[in-house]
């Protein structure tokens, strides 16, 4: 979203309104401009067309804004004010403005129905977007965190830098992989002869133990540049491997290059050649523009950590867990690809109706974050799961999610009441609390683009939800619009007072 042009447009619109005695709903017009910028390639006021309003009010608003149907009249009125301003400021000509007004006349009777239709509304999508700009496109939001800054190596003492649990390949798979490592093969090493002389070990009865010794040698010994071709870079391999181990996922090769340049002052080292040497040793795998540790290196590093007396936990296979174990494992945080693999294998081992029954039972009474993960996994299931989902209409916490699930599949379902709409708004924002606390600036940006309107926030304090105070206080701290933020703080005060009584 281009914040600059929207801010300028709203300032000019307010001035235009004051000069003519026109009441301007600046917050609503800002939302129109924000969404037009975000989703419809509107980069200035002159980019608005009649079709822009049709897409905004009948498609984007129902999907992104949680608002009661009766609020449609206010939104259309704000759109008409915007059209008046567009014409009088010269952003659009008289003919285009007339076409816009005609379009709005046709939209006005349709918009309340679009806002009330849960198939359009989705599962509180405007609030899911507060977790992150891409979360709506993912099947489940896993708290894996942002890519860490590779410019600072973590302290490696057990108390300061606990190691994450990692997934290890089966021993048989690791032994088979050893046979593919060029370093250990008997063929001519060519340009890597010095490298083989440095690292080669006679593989005895325990090939994995031999491999553990090689990994320990790479990260601990003074290898004088025989590994990477640079003595400076060799000295940084422990920290680099340690960071990749903690990430548990490949990273862009440019990230590795930037890190090595910064910490080792490599001075134009050939990153491609360095990665080729590490790949020849079986230490890293390079796929396209990303690189990461091989399963063999992850195993070898863990062995090295254990030898140092560090706590190096092994991650459980979540596909073998029950629904509660699956949810708890995902909440611990893991790379998205690994999480998706575990979820897919977990679902593959169950019929849709069994999977829904287990997940929804685990979600009932659970905290909002756990419930959010459970219901988004259930959202992958087809209509075969209907009996278990429909049964949740009797569960106050799961009912709004069940209504969405049924409606999205064209199955009979009740309408969300205003109270249920408020409750699910709180529930979805509660799902965003951990990410918001970790990165409040990103949360604030996303809420500015697609957060709940002031009139909805003002009513949230009445909701009987365990996270209502935390959610409202978060909104009060984060919302960039001072008026709306103040409304959230007042609502939080009322919610606290209500809880005390």
C-alpha positions as CSV (number, residue, x, y, z in Angstrom):
1,X,0.0,0.0,0.0
2,X,1.3,3.5,-0.9
3,X,0.8,5.2,2.4
4,X,2.0,8.6,1.1
5,X,-0.7,9.1,-1.6
6,X,-3.5,7.9,0.7
7,X,-2.4,10.2,3.5
8,X,-2.2,13.1,1.2
9,X,-5.6,12.3,-0.3
10,X,-7.3,12.1,3.1
11,X,-5.7,15.5,4.2
12,X,-6.9,17.1,1.0
13,X,-10.4,15.5,1.3
14,X,-10.7,16.9,4.9
15,X,-9.7,20.4,3.7
16,X,-12.2,20.1,0.8
17,X,-15.0,19.1,3.2
18,X,-14.3,21.9,5.7
19,X,-14.3,24.5,2.9
20,X,-17.7,23.4,1.7
21,X,-19.3,22.4,4.9
22,X,-19.4,18.7,3.8
23,X,-19.2,16.0,6.5
24,X,-16.5,13.6,5.5
25,X,-16.2,10.1,6.9
26,X,-12.4,10.2,6.6
27,X,-11.8,6.8,8.2
28,X,-14.2,5.0,5.8
29,X,-12.7,6.8,2.8
30,X,-9.2,5.9,4.0
31,X,-10.3,2.3,4.1
32,X,-11.6,2.5,0.5
33,X,-8.3,4.0,-0.6
34,X,-6.2,1.6,1.3
35,X,-8.0,-1.5,-0.2
36,X,-8.0,0.0,-3.6
37,X,-4.3,0.5,-3.4
38,X,-3.6,-2.9,-1.9
39,X,-5.7,-5.0,-4.2
40,X,-6.8,-3.1,-7.2
41,X,-3.6,-1.3,-8.4
42,X,-5.0,2.2,-7.6
43,X,-1.9,4.3,-7.0
44,X,-3.5,7.8,-7.2
45,X,-7.1,9.2,-7.0
46,X,-7.3,9.3,-10.8
47,X,-7.0,5.5,-11.0
48,X,-10.5,5.0,-9.5
49,X,-13.1,3.8,-12.0
50,X,-16.7,2.6,-11.6
51,X,-15.5,-1.0,-11.6
52,X,-13.2,-0.2,-8.7
53,X,-16.2,0.5,-6.5
54,X,-18.0,-2.6,-7.6
55,X,-14.9,-4.8,-6.7
56,X,-14.3,-2.9,-3.4
57,X,-17.8,-3.0,-2.0
58,X,-19.1,-6.3,-3.2
59,X,-16.0,-8.4,-3.1
60,X,-13.1,-7.0,-1.1
61,X,-15.2,-5.5,1.8
62,X,-17.1,-8.7,2.5
63,X,-13.9,-10.7,2.5
64,X,-11.7,-8.3,4.5
65,X,-13.9,-6.2,6.7
66,X,-15.9,-7.6,9.6
67,X,-18.9,-5.3,9.8
68,X,-22.7,-5.7,10.3
69,X,-24.9,-5.5,7.1
70,X,-26.5,-2.3,8.3
71,X,-23.1,-0.5,8.0
72,X,-23.3,-0.8,4.2
73,X,-25.2,2.4,4.0
74,X,-22.4,4.4,5.8
75,X,-19.8,2.8,3.5
76,X,-21.7,3.7,0.3
77,X,-22.3,7.2,1.6
78,X,-18.6,7.6,2.1
79,X,-18.0,6.3,-1.4
80,X,-20.4,8.9,-2.8
81,X,-18.5,11.7,-0.9
82,X,-15.3,10.3,-2.4
83,X,-16.8,10.5,-5.9
84,X,-17.9,14.1,-5.3
85,X,-14.3,15.0,-4.3
86,X,-12.9,13.1,-7.3
87,X,-15.0,15.1,-9.7
88,X,-14.6,18.5,-8.1
89,X,-10.8,18.1,-7.6
90,X,-10.5,17.2,-11.3
91,X,-9.2,13.6,-10.6
92,X,-12.0,12.3,-12.8
93,X,-14.2,13.9,-15.5
94,X,-17.9,14.6,-15.2
95,X,-18.9,11.5,-17.3
96,X,-16.8,9.1,-15.2
97,X,-18.2,10.6,-12.0
98,X,-21.7,10.0,-13.3
99,X,-20.9,6.4,-14.1
100,X,-19.5,6.0,-10.6
101,X,-22.7,7.3,-9.0
102,X,-24.8,5.0,-11.2
103,X,-22.6,2.0,-10.1
104,X,-23.0,3.0,-6.4
105,X,-26.8,3.1,-6.9
106,X,-26.7,-0.5,-8.0
107,X,-24.3,-1.5,-5.3
108,X,-26.3,0.0,-2.4
109,X,-29.0,-2.7,-2.2
110,X,-26.6,-5.5,-2.8
111,X,-23.9,-4.7,-0.2
112,X,-25.8,-5.6,3.0
113,X,-26.4,-9.1,1.6
114,X,-22.8,-9.4,0.6
115,X,-21.6,-8.4,4.1
116,X,-24.0,-10.9,5.7
117,X,-23.1,-13.8,3.4
118,X,-20.5,-15.9,5.4
119,X,-19.4,-17.5,2.2
120,X,-18.1,-14.1,1.1
121,X,-17.0,-13.1,4.6
122,X,-14.7,-16.1,5.2
123,X,-13.4,-17.1,8.5
124,X,-12.7,-13.6,9.9
125,X,-10.2,-13.0,7.1
126,X,-9.6,-9.4,7.9
127,X,-8.4,-10.4,11.3
128,X,-6.3,-13.3,10.2
129,X,-4.4,-10.8,8.1
130,X,-3.2,-9.2,11.4
131,X,-0.9,-12.2,11.8
132,X,1.0,-11.5,8.7
133,X,0.5,-10.3,5.1
134,X,0.7,-13.8,3.7
135,X,-1.2,-15.8,6.3
136,X,-4.5,-15.7,4.4
137,X,-2.9,-17.7,1.6
138,X,-1.5,-20.4,3.9
139,X,-3.6,-23.3,5.1
140,X,-2.3,-22.9,8.7
141,X,-0.2,-20.3,10.4
142,X,2.7,-21.9,12.2
143,X,4.6,-19.8,14.7
144,X,8.0,-20.3,13.1
145,X,9.2,-16.7,13.4
146,X,11.1,-14.5,11.1
147,X,14.4,-15.3,9.5
148,X,17.0,-14.4,12.2
149,X,19.7,-11.9,11.8
150,X,22.8,-13.9,10.8
151,X,25.0,-11.0,11.7
152,X,25.3,-12.1,15.3
153,X,26.3,-15.6,16.4
154,X,24.3,-16.8,19.4
155,X,26.2,-17.7,22.6
156,X,26.7,-21.5,22.6
157,X,26.5,-22.1,26.3
158,X,23.5,-24.3,27.4
159,X,21.9,-21.6,29.5
160,X,22.0,-18.8,27.0
161,X,21.2,-20.5,23.7
162,X,19.0,-23.6,24.1
163,X,19.0,-25.6,20.9
164,X,15.7,-26.3,19.1
165,X,14.4,-29.8,18.7
166,X,15.4,-31.1,15.2
167,X,14.0,-33.9,13.1
168,X,16.6,-36.6,12.4
169,X,16.5,-39.0,9.5
170,X,16.4,-42.7,10.3
171,X,19.9,-44.3,10.8
172,X,19.5,-46.6,7.7
173,X,18.7,-43.5,5.6
174,X,21.7,-41.7,6.9
175,X,24.0,-44.7,6.2
176,X,22.7,-44.9,2.6
177,X,23.3,-41.2,2.2
178,X,26.9,-41.6,3.3
179,X,27.5,-43.7,0.2
180,X,26.6,-40.7,-2.0
181,X,29.0,-38.2,-0.4
182,X,31.9,-37.6,-2.9
183,X,34.3,-37.0,0.0
184,X,33.9,-40.6,1.1
185,X,34.0,-42.1,-2.4
186,X,37.1,-43.7,-3.8
187,X,37.1,-41.8,-7.1
188,X,39.7,-39.2,-7.9
189,X,39.1,-36.1,-5.9
190,X,40.4,-33.8,-8.6
191,X,40.5,-30.1,-7.3
192,X,39.3,-31.3,-3.9
193,X,42.3,-33.6,-3.2
194,X,43.6,-31.4,-0.4
195,X,40.1,-31.3,1.1
196,X,39.9,-35.1,1.0
197,X,43.3,-35.4,2.7
198,X,42.1,-33.1,5.5
199,X,38.9,-34.8,6.2
200,X,39.1,-38.4,4.9
201,X,38.6,-41.1,7.6
202,X,38.7,-44.8,7.2
203,X,35.1,-45.9,7.5
204,X,35.0,-48.8,9.9
205,X,32.2,-50.8,11.4
206,X,30.3,-47.7,12.5
207,X,30.1,-45.4,9.5
208,X,28.0,-42.8,11.3
209,X,30.6,-42.5,14.1
210,X,33.2,-41.8,11.4
211,X,30.9,-39.1,10.0
212,X,30.4,-37.5,13.4
213,X,34.2,-37.3,13.7
214,X,34.4,-35.5,10.3
215,X,31.7,-33.0,11.2
216,X,33.5,-32.3,14.5
217,X,36.7,-31.8,12.7
218,X,35.1,-29.3,10.2
219,X,33.6,-27.1,13.0
220,X,36.3,-27.4,15.6
221,X,39.8,-27.9,14.1
222,X,42.1,-25.3,12.6
223,X,41.7,-26.4,9.0
224,X,43.7,-23.5,7.6
225,X,41.4,-22.8,4.7
226,X,41.3,-26.4,3.3
227,X,37.5,-26.6,3.7
228,X,36.3,-23.4,2.1
229,X,39.5,-22.2,0.4
230,X,39.8,-19.3,2.9
231,X,41.3,-19.6,6.4
232,X,39.0,-16.8,7.6
233,X,35.8,-18.6,6.3
234,X,36.9,-21.9,7.8
235,X,37.0,-20.3,11.2
236,X,33.3,-19.2,10.8
237,X,31.9,-22.6,9.9
238,X,30.9,-23.5,13.4
239,X,28.8,-20.4,13.8
240,X,27.4,-20.7,10.3
241,X,26.4,-24.4,10.7
242,X,25.1,-23.6,14.2
243,X,22.7,-20.9,12.8
244,X,21.5,-23.2,10.0
245,X,20.9,-25.9,12.5
246,X,18.8,-23.6,14.6
247,X,16.8,-22.4,11.5
248,X,16.0,-26.0,10.6
249,X,15.2,-24.8,7.0
250,X,17.1,-23.8,3.9
251,X,17.9,-20.1,3.4
252,X,18.7,-18.0,0.4
253,X,22.3,-18.4,-0.6
254,X,22.7,-14.7,-0.6
255,X,22.0,-14.7,3.1
256,X,24.9,-17.1,3.6
257,X,27.1,-14.9,1.4
258,X,26.2,-11.7,3.3
259,X,26.9,-13.4,6.6
260,X,30.3,-14.7,5.5
261,X,31.2,-11.3,4.0
262,X,30.3,-9.5,7.2
263,X,31.8,-11.7,9.8
264,X,34.9,-12.9,8.0
265,X,35.6,-9.9,5.8
266,X,36.0,-12.4,3.0
267,X,36.7,-9.7,0.4
268,X,35.0,-11.0,-2.7
269,X,35.2,-14.7,-1.9
270,X,33.5,-16.9,-4.5
271,X,30.4,-18.0,-2.7
272,X,29.5,-20.5,-5.4
273,X,32.9,-22.1,-5.0
274,X,32.6,-22.2,-1.2
275,X,29.2,-23.9,-1.4
276,X,30.5,-26.4,-4.0
277,X,33.3,-27.4,-1.7
278,X,30.9,-27.8,1.3
279,X,28.4,-29.8,-0.9
280,X,31.3,-32.0,-2.1
281,X,32.0,-32.8,1.6
282,X,28.4,-33.7,2.2
283,X,27.9,-30.7,4.6
284,X,25.4,-28.6,2.7
285,X,22.8,-29.1,-0.1
286,X,22.2,-26.4,-2.6
287,X,18.9,-26.3,-4.5
288,X,18.4,-23.4,-6.8
289,X,18.7,-20.2,-4.8
290,X,18.6,-21.8,-1.4
291,X,21.0,-23.8,0.7
292,X,20.9,-25.7,4.0
293,X,22.5,-28.4,6.0
294,X,22.2,-32.0,4.8
295,X,20.4,-34.5,7.0
296,X,23.8,-36.0,7.6
297,X,25.2,-32.7,8.9
298,X,22.2,-32.1,11.2
299,X,22.8,-35.6,12.7
300,X,26.5,-35.0,13.0
301,X,26.1,-31.6,14.6
302,X,23.7,-33.0,17.1
303,X,26.2,-35.6,18.0
304,X,28.8,-32.9,18.5
305,X,26.5,-30.8,20.7
306,X,25.8,-33.9,22.8
307,X,29.5,-34.6,23.2
308,X,29.9,-31.0,24.4
309,X,27.3,-31.6,27.1
310,X,24.6,-29.4,25.4
311,X,20.9,-30.3,25.5
312,X,20.1,-31.1,21.8
313,X,16.5,-32.3,21.7
314,X,15.1,-34.5,19.0
315,X,11.8,-33.5,17.5
316,X,9.0,-36.0,17.6
317,X,7.2,-37.0,14.4
318,X,4.0,-35.2,14.7
319,X,2.3,-37.5,12.2
320,X,2.4,-40.1,14.9
321,X,0.9,-37.9,17.6
322,X,-2.8,-37.5,18.6
323,X,-4.6,-34.3,17.7
324,X,-3.5,-32.6,20.9
325,X,0.1,-33.6,20.3
326,X,-0.1,-32.3,16.7
327,X,-1.4,-28.9,17.8
328,X,1.1,-28.6,20.6
329,X,4.0,-29.6,18.3
330,X,2.9,-26.9,15.8
331,X,2.7,-24.3,18.5
332,X,6.3,-25.0,19.5
333,X,7.2,-23.6,16.1
334,X,8.8,-25.2,13.2
335,X,9.7,-24.4,9.5
336,X,6.5,-24.2,7.4
337,X,7.6,-26.9,5.0
338,X,8.2,-29.4,7.8
339,X,4.9,-28.5,9.5
340,X,3.0,-28.9,6.2
341,X,4.5,-32.3,5.7
342,X,3.6,-33.4,9.2
343,X,0.0,-32.2,8.8
344,X,-0.4,-33.9,5.5
345,X,0.9,-37.2,6.8
346,X,-1.3,-36.9,10.0
347,X,-4.4,-36.3,7.8
348,X,-3.4,-39.2,5.5
349,X,-3.5,-41.6,8.4
350,X,-7.2,-40.8,9.2
351,X,-10.5,-40.6,7.4
352,X,-11.9,-37.0,7.2
353,X,-14.6,-37.7,9.8
354,X,-12.1,-39.2,12.2
355,X,-9.6,-36.3,11.7
356,X,-12.4,-33.7,12.3
357,X,-13.6,-35.5,15.4
358,X,-10.1,-35.6,16.9
359,X,-9.1,-32.0,16.0
360,X,-12.4,-30.4,17.1
361,X,-12.3,-32.3,20.4
362,X,-8.8,-31.0,21.0
363,X,-10.0,-27.5,20.0
364,X,-13.0,-27.4,22.4
365,X,-12.0,-25.3,25.4
366,X,-8.5,-24.8,24.2
367,X,-6.7,-21.4,24.0
368,X,-7.5,-19.3,20.9
369,X,-4.1,-20.0,19.3
370,X,-4.5,-23.7,19.6
371,X,-8.1,-23.5,18.5
372,X,-7.1,-21.5,15.5
373,X,-4.6,-24.1,14.3
374,X,-7.1,-26.9,14.8
375,X,-9.9,-25.3,12.9
376,X,-7.7,-24.3,10.0
377,X,-6.5,-27.9,9.6
378,X,-10.2,-29.0,9.7
379,X,-10.8,-26.4,6.9
380,X,-8.8,-28.7,4.6
381,X,-11.3,-31.5,4.9
382,X,-14.1,-32.1,2.5
383,X,-17.8,-32.5,3.0
384,X,-17.3,-36.0,4.3
385,X,-16.5,-34.4,7.7
386,X,-19.9,-32.7,7.9
387,X,-21.4,-34.7,10.8
388,X,-18.5,-33.9,13.1
389,X,-18.4,-30.2,12.1
390,X,-22.2,-29.8,12.3
391,X,-22.1,-31.2,15.9
392,X,-20.0,-28.2,16.8
393,X,-22.9,-25.9,16.2
394,X,-23.8,-26.7,19.9
395,X,-20.3,-25.5,21.1
396,X,-20.3,-21.8,21.7
397,X,-16.6,-21.4,20.9
398,X,-16.6,-23.6,17.8
399,X,-20.0,-22.6,16.4
400,X,-18.8,-19.6,14.3
401,X,-16.0,-21.7,12.8
402,X,-18.5,-24.5,12.0
403,X,-20.9,-22.0,10.4
404,X,-18.1,-20.8,8.1
405,X,-17.0,-24.4,7.3
406,X,-20.5,-25.5,6.3
407,X,-21.3,-22.3,4.4
408,X,-18.1,-22.5,2.4
409,X,-19.1,-26.0,1.2
410,X,-22.6,-25.0,0.2
411,X,-24.1,-26.9,3.1
412,X,-27.1,-25.7,5.2
413,X,-25.9,-23.5,8.0
414,X,-27.4,-20.8,10.2
415,X,-26.4,-17.1,9.9
416,X,-23.8,-15.7,12.3
417,X,-25.5,-13.5,14.9
418,X,-24.0,-10.1,15.8
419,X,-22.8,-11.6,19.1
420,X,-21.2,-14.5,17.3
421,X,-19.6,-12.1,14.9
422,X,-18.1,-10.1,17.7
423,X,-16.9,-13.3,19.5
424,X,-15.1,-14.7,16.4
425,X,-13.5,-11.3,15.8
426,X,-12.0,-11.5,19.3
427,X,-11.0,-15.1,18.7
428,X,-9.2,-14.4,15.5
429,X,-7.4,-11.4,17.0
430,X,-6.4,-13.5,20.0
431,X,-4.7,-15.9,17.5
432,X,-2.6,-13.0,16.4
433,X,-1.4,-12.0,19.9
434,X,1.9,-13.9,20.0
435,X,3.0,-12.6,16.6
436,X,1.9,-9.1,17.5
437,X,3.9,-9.1,20.7
438,X,7.0,-10.3,18.7
439,X,6.7,-7.7,15.9
440,X,4.3,-4.9,16.8
441,X,5.2,-2.8,13.8
442,X,4.2,-5.4,11.3
443,X,1.0,-6.0,13.2
444,X,0.2,-2.3,13.3
445,X,0.7,-2.0,9.5
446,X,-1.6,-5.0,8.8
447,X,-4.3,-3.7,11.1
448,X,-4.1,-0.3,9.4
449,X,-4.8,-2.0,6.1
450,X,-7.5,-4.4,7.3
451,X,-8.4,-4.1,10.9
452,X,-11.9,-4.0,12.4
453,X,-13.7,-0.7,12.2
454,X,-14.3,1.5,15.3
455,X,-17.9,0.7,15.7
456,X,-17.1,-3.0,16.0
457,X,-14.3,-2.4,18.5
458,X,-16.5,-0.3,20.6
459,X,-18.8,-3.3,21.1
460,X,-16.1,-5.9,21.8
461,X,-16.0,-5.3,25.5
462,X,-19.4,-7.0,25.9
463,X,-18.0,-10.3,24.5
464,X,-17.6,-13.2,27.0
465,X,-14.2,-14.2,25.7
466,X,-11.2,-15.0,27.9
467,X,-8.8,-12.9,25.7
468,X,-11.1,-9.9,25.2
469,X,-9.0,-7.6,27.5
470,X,-5.7,-8.6,26.0
471,X,-7.0,-8.1,22.5
472,X,-8.5,-4.7,23.1
473,X,-5.3,-3.5,24.9
474,X,-3.3,-4.7,22.0
475,X,-5.5,-2.8,19.6
476,X,-5.2,0.3,21.8
477,X,-1.4,0.1,21.6
478,X,-1.2,-0.8,17.9
479,X,-3.8,0.9,15.9
480,X,-2.3,3.8,14.0
481,X,-5.6,5.8,13.9
482,X,-5.7,7.6,17.2
483,X,-9.5,7.8,17.3
484,X,-9.9,4.0,16.8
485,X,-7.0,3.3,19.2
486,X,-8.7,5.4,21.8
487,X,-12.0,3.5,21.3
488,X,-10.1,0.2,21.8
489,X,-8.5,1.5,25.1
490,X,-11.9,2.6,26.4
491,X,-13.4,-0.7,25.4
492,X,-10.6,-2.5,27.3
493,X,-11.3,-0.5,30.4
494,X,-15.0,-1.5,30.2
495,X,-14.0,-5.1,29.7
496,X,-11.8,-5.1,32.7
497,X,-14.5,-3.5,34.8
498,X,-17.0,-6.0,33.6
499,X,-14.7,-8.9,34.6
500,X,-14.2,-7.4,38.1
501,X,-18.0,-7.2,38.6
